[in-house]
Amino acid sequence: MTDSATTGPAALEPVRVVIAEDNALLREGLQVLLERNGFVVAAAVDTGEKLIAAGRDVGPDLVVTDVRMPPTFRSEGLVAAVRLREENPSLPVVVLSQYVEQSYVADLLDSAGGAGIGYLLKDRVSDVADFADTLRRVHAGGTAVDPAVISQMIRRHRDPLAGLTPREREVLAVMAEGHSNGAIARRLFVSEAAVVKHIGNVMMKLDLPPNDDQNRRVAAVLTYLRNQES
């Protein structure tokens, strides 16, 4: 006679999760939440580099990661998730963030045909049981993307400059006139260091690969000019 206590869903191995979240309170709170809902937290880390290391060393069943993490607080968590998916396309990943990061999310969603991928916004997760079910669905190979993420991706596809802040658009517009960083700083009454930071953000958001800096400036300007013509 088969013992029913050792068969069926209850006998399934618990899902082993690696959490990547730089905020200590959120990281520990997420760990408690997941463990209360039957998950096993195999590692909880606070940087993208540590996420990559944990993904390789622990061999998790699921990764839950924030986007903006040390040291630059741009897209370290998402970059790490993309790298782990490149190494192991079957690794389920859920991005849990306050932000819709455009630069690498398409790469993540395209990996393995979009199977086992989630992108959820923290302030729109209101039901713990539903959140846990979403994680299980992604672990099983499903896809869960917040409608707000999809909406922003569609808008950006139509307008490549949609992800830029007003100041970044100003910097790009002056750059399109052929001005140097120093001239841009004087024109906009900001420091040259601020201009360099804004230009770096523009390059990242326009998905311009890190090659020759002058070529990147030209590519950014061309994107701006094409957008003005459309």
Secondary structure, DSSP 8 states (H G I E B T S, - for coil): ---GGGSSGGGS---EEEEE-S-HHHHHHHHHHHHHTT-EEEEEESSHHHHHHHHHHT--SEEEE-S--TTTTSSHHHHHHHHHHHH-TT--EEEEESS--HHHHHHHHHGGGGTTEEEEEGGG---HHHHHHHHHHHHTT-EEE-HHHHHHHHHHHH-TTTTS-HHHHHHHHHHHTT--HHHHHHHHTS-HHHHHHHHHHHHHHTT--SS-HHHHHHHHHHHHHHHHH-
